[in-house]
Amino acid sequence: RCGSAALTESQLRERIAAAGTAGVDTPGRVVPILDGDRLNAIATAFAVRDAGGVPLIGDDRWNSDYWDGLRRTVTAADPVPGMAWATFSSGSTGTPRVIVRTHESWSTSYPGVERLLDLTADDVVYVPSPLVSSVTMFSVVHARTVGASVLLPRTHTVSDADLEHATVLHGTPYALRGVLERIDAGRAHRLRAALVGGARLDPGLRGRAEAAGIRLVSYYGAAELSFVAVDHDGHGLRPFDGVETRIDDGVLWVRSPYFAGGYLGTATGPFRCDDDGWGTVGDLVSGDPADPLRFRGRSDGAILTAAATVIPEDVEAALQRIDGIEDAVVFGLPNTRAGSLVAAVIETGPGGRPPSARELRS
């Protein structure tokens, strides 16, 4: 379902059949897909899969020149036999990389997710992130396997009308906050569980979700690693089913059956593996792996300022403890003398008094 449009499984199969081979000329060919009609985009993706190709859905907010450049790069790459799905990296800097994976790298994790959420064919899984997100495509493929319904966003965020149908949410803390704001305003809902990842979770959101009758399962993962750790009770992140972890010099290494196959073509990124099957994307953690994992950001995201190394997430966590600050993003601002200055953008709550510069520095 997307807005007022809905497809039964049989209608979806008809659309898949109508799409034919959907541009697949060679098994393992990655096929870029961009369609403002989300139901069409999903049907085309499954058609590509059925034809032996690897679907890659883009963001319908991208302008045509940007998309044309990405599409040329993708179509020029060699086929990737054995791979089933492809997603773009977040693309926070430069051109996003394309991450390819086998079907099993997702499907092996399905039983663990189903146990965490008590997911059944009676559920309606709400994925308010855009289709370009690996979170969304994972949930679409998983829900169809289980027989559950999928609810796609009407726009690019949470909407009141969607809450009439959804029973399970899979999204970011931002999406969860949007849901809870609507519930706090008196909007009726059917949500019973939420699977939340992709960014740091404000502890206050867990209490608000539980007060609304929503069981919250937060998790840490990466597009390259898939699920790594989950927190189902508010007592901290612990390894997801089938995941082993170790910490080397503060960097988290993971071993599991959920890894992606790598990057498409000649692209490189933070994902690397050793000969024993351990992989990392450079995430920094503190504590003993036997205890709940405490993530401190990416090693390649550290800010070097006047010979001191600053982890942005550490500063964000401190800023978010100040009354009136809803969220904060910390980054390095280039500076000739210091290399970089630690800079922050803060978001204050509605009607709240912005904190002073003195309070922020303190």
Helices and strands as residue ranges (DSSP letters): H 9-19, E 30-33, H 38-50, E 54-57, H 64-76, E 85-88, E 98-101, H 104-107, H 110-117, E 124-126, H 134-146, E 149-151, G 161-164, E 168-171, H 173-184, E 193-196, H 203-211, E 215-222, E 226-231, E 238-239, E 244-248, E 251-255, E 262-263, E 272-273, E 279-280, E 283-286, E 294-298, G 299-301, E 303-305, E 308-310, H 312-319, E 325-335, E 339-348, H 357-361
